[in-house]
Amino acid sequence: NTGDEWCIYPMYDFAHPLEDAIEGITHSICTLEFEDHRPLYDWFVRECEMESTPRQIEFARLNITNTVMSKRKLKQLVDEKIVDGWDDPRMPTVSGLRRKGYTPEAIKNFCSAIGVSKANSVVDSQMLEYFIREDLQLKANAAMAIMRPLKVVITNYQEGQTEMLPIPNNAKNEEAGTREVPFSREIYIEQDDFMEVPVKKYFRLFPGNEVRLIGAYFIKCNDVIKDENGNVIELHCTYDPETKSGSGFTGRKVKGTIHWVDANSAKPAEFRLYEPLILDDAPENEGKHFLEQINPNSLEVLEGFIEATTATIAKAQDKFQLVRNGFFNVDPKYTTD
């Protein structure tokens, strides 16, 4: 009676099995909420006497702690600009994982480890982090970078002099070789690697204490320079030329070893530190609105320096192990010359 006035499509329970049968699908893999639909699925295939008889199999969906997996919720995060797109490194999308530096091998190993189950469960996100670390530890070259710089002047090092120090590219992979890193009178260290009044068992730099600079020398802190507000802005140290790394020096030992970059040659770099986007371990739980669980500190952007040797060769999607910090990926979205 209505002709073509209404545009009506078949219901899912009707379309799903018949489309599978027509297209020659052998197994239709669904999540557990479709288990109750299976008798209807089988009935349609049987009663329509289709040549192909597909089978529906259900499995538990993947749930990861501190992670929203629902496409509808992920779209809401994008639409409301809580993240900067579908490829935001905090998103559990393929493009997001790729931009964060996850490799296909790590993701496949993770999937193999968790397997397929009929029981609903939540996988700890640290398990995924474990597999990416395992995959990169032999592949990613090391680099030194300073994210919260504190300037150090080595007062007894000759002004205008620069020497190139050989430093291994990967401590766990000798085949990765070495790189030449510049060292001169002025360097940067991490602010956290200095404490004016050290707490117990603090073995890094403090007034009167000596530490080893990775791949370089022992340095000793002698003077602390502060601004008008009392903030430490510079350290004056001395170095011992007899303690050069690789020289075989055994005259004394130090308990602290810290990383550094040469202040004259290091390149400015932006470091984007990501934490879980969701505070709740199980954000898909009923009765909880996931937007109320958004972590306001899921992204921290720092301005620092990276060694020139690495900056010269780094390109988008290259992965490096920043010494004493972790694995980092050169972000293709924000990388510039």
N, C-alpha and C positions, 0 to 999 in steps of 0.2 A: 504493500500500500504506500510506503514512503519513497519507493524508488531509490534514487541516489542521494536523498536528502541527508541521511545520516552516514557518517564515516565510522564504521565499526570494525574493530580488529578482534581476532579470536583471543580468548583468554589464555594465559600463560600455560595452564595445565593441558590445554588442547594443542597449542602451537609447539610446545617444547618437544614432546615425544615424536610428533609427526615430522617436524623439521629434521630431527635427528635421523629418523628412519629414511626420509627422502634423500638426505645428503650422505647416507651410508655411514653414519657415525656408529662405532662399535661400543664405546663406553662414554657415557655422559657423566662427568665428574662434578659433583655438587657439594656444597657445604651442608652441615647436619640439619639445618632448618628445612631442607627439602626431603628429608627422610619420610615424613608423613605423606608426601606427594607421590612416592614411588608406586604404591598400588594403582593409583590412577594413571600414572605414566605407563605401567605395564599393561593395564586394561586397554588403553587407547591403541597401543602397538598391536596387541593381540586381536582386538575386535575389528580393527581396520585392515587386518590381514596384509600387513606390509611385507614386502620381500625381505627387507633388512629389519632385524629385530635388535635394536640397541638396548644396552643395559645401563641403568642408572646406579652409580656408586657414590656414597656420601663419605665425607671425611671432615674432621674438625678444622675449622678455619685457623689461620695463624694469628696468634695474639702475642705481642711483645711488650714487655714492661715499658712504661713511660712513653708509649707510642700509640697514636690513633691510626687504625688501619681502615676504617670506614671511608669509602670514596666520597660519600656525601659530606662527612665531617672534614675530610681533607679539602674538598672544594670550598667549604665554608671558610677554612683557614686562608685559602688563597683569595677568595672574594672579599673578605674583610681585611685583607692585607696584614694579617698577623705574621705571615711569612712573605718572602719576596717572590713567590712563584712556585710552580710545581717542581722546579728543580732546586728549591731551597734545601741545603744540606740537612736540615732538621726533618725533612719529609721522607717517609719510607717508600718513595717512588724510585723507579730505576734511575731516572735522571737526577734525583736528589742524592741517591747513594753514589752515583758516578761522580757527581760534582764534589762530594765529600771525600772522594779518593778510594772508595771501595772497589775492589777488583772483581771481575766475574768469578775467578777461582775461589775467592773468599766467600762469596755469596753461595756458590754451588756447594762448597764444603759445609757451610752452615746448614743448608737445606738437607744435605745428606745426613748430617749429625742428628737433626731433630726428627727426621723421618715423617711418616704419615700416620695419623692416629684417629681413632673414633672418639677419643675422650677429649673434651675441651680442657685446655690448659693454657698457661701463660709462660712464654719463654723469656728468660732473663736477657735483657738487651746486652749485657756484658758478654754473653756467649757469642753474639755477632762480632763484638769488638775483638774478642779473642782470635777469631778466625782471620780477621783482617791483619792483626798484628803478626800472626803466624805466617801469613802469606807475604807480608812486606819485609820481614826482618832480614831476609837474604837478598831481596830485590832492591830495596830503597837505599840510596846512598845517604851517608850522614852529612850534616851541615851544622854549623854553629850560628845561632841567632839569638839576639837579645830583645826581649819584648818590653821590658821595663828598664831602660838604660840608666846606668850610673857610671859616670866617667871616672877613669883611673889614669893618673899621670905617673909614669915610672920615672922618678926624678934622676936616677943614675944611669938611665939608658940614653945613649947619644941622640941629640936632637937631629932631625933630618935623616936618620938612618932607618931603613926598612929591611928586614930579612924575611925570606920565604921559608916557612916551616913545613915539612912533609907530614901530613896527617892522614891516617887510613880512612878510606871512603866507607868501609863497612867492617866493623870489628869482628863480625861473624862470617865474613866472606872475603878471604884473602885475595880472591880473583878480582875483586872490585878495585884493587890497586890503591894508590894514594893521590892526594891533591896537594898543591902548594898553597899555603895560607899565609898572607902577609902579617907581619908583627912589627910594631913600632912603639914609640914612646908613649902614645896615648891609646887606650883601649876602652871598651865598654864592657861592664859586667852587669849581671842582674841585680836589681835593688835588693832582692831577697837574699843575695849571697853576701850581704854585709849587715852587721848588727853592731851598733856602737856599744851597747851594753849586752853582751851575749848571755843567753840562757844556758843552763846546764846542758852539756853534750852538744853544744853548737860548735862545729868544727870548720866552719867557713871563715870568711874574712872578718876580722875585728881589730881594733887598735892593738898593735904589738904582736898579732898572730900572723902566721905564714901559711900560705896555701899553694897548691900547684895549679898552674894554668894548663888546661889540657893541651898536650902537644908542644908546650913552650917551657916556661921556667917556674921556679918558686918565686913568689912575690910576698913582701911583708908590708903591712899597713902601718904607716908612720903618722900621718896627719889626716884630719877630717875637716873638710871645708863645708861651711854651712851658709845659707842665705840669711836675709834679715829676719825671716820667720823661724829660723832654727832648723830648717830642712837640710839634710845632707845632700849636697849637689856635686861633690867631687872628693876623691881620695888621692892622697899622695903616698906612693909606695916605692919601695926599692926592690930590685930583682937581683938574684944571684946567678951570674953567668955560668957558674960551674954546674948548675942543676938542669941544664938543657935536657929536654926529653930525648931519650935514646942515647944519651951520653954514657950511661952506666953509672951515674953518680949514686953513691950509697952512704955518703957522709952523715946524713940525717934523714928522718922521715917526717912527712906531714900527714895529718889525718884528713884534710879537706882538699878536694879537687873540684874546680869550677870551670865553666866554659866562658868564652869571651869572644869579642870581635875587634878587629883593628879599627880604631876610630877614624883614621884618615882614608881608608879605602872601603869600609863597609857601606852597603847600599840601604837607603831607607826602605822599609817594608811595612805593610799592614798585616796584622795577624788577627784572624777571626776565630775566636775560641767558642765552640759550641757545646752546650749542655743539653740534656733532654728537654724537649719542648713541653712535655706534660709532667707535672709533679706526681700525679697518682700512678702507682705501679700498675693498676688495672683500669685504664681510662674508659674501657668499653662497658664497665659495670652498669647495670640498671640503676636508675635513681640518681645518677650523678651527671651533671651537665659538664661536658668536657671543657668548655670554655672557662669554667671556674677553676680548672686545674692547670691553666697555662702558666708556665714558668716565666716570670718577667725578666729573669736573668739568663735566658737560654742563649743569648749571643753577647759576647764581649769583644769589642774591637780595640786593638792596641796598636800603637805606632812605635816601631822600634827599628832594628837594623839586622841585616843578614850579611854574612861574609861575602865579599865581592866575587870570590871564586865560584860560588854556587849561583849567585845572582846573574852572573854573566851567561851561564848555560841554561838556566831554568826556563821552561816554557809551560804553557797551560797543560794541566793534567799530569805534570811530573810530580812524583812523590819523593819526599825526603824524610829522613828521621832527624828531626832537630834535637840535637844532643841535650839530654836531661829534660826534654819537654814532651816528645812523642812524635807520632807520624803526622805529616802535613801534606796536603795536596795543593798544587798551584791552581788557584781558583780561576777557571776560564771566564767567569763573569766579571771579575774585577781586576784582572791582570792587565797592566799597561806596560809600555816600555819604561 
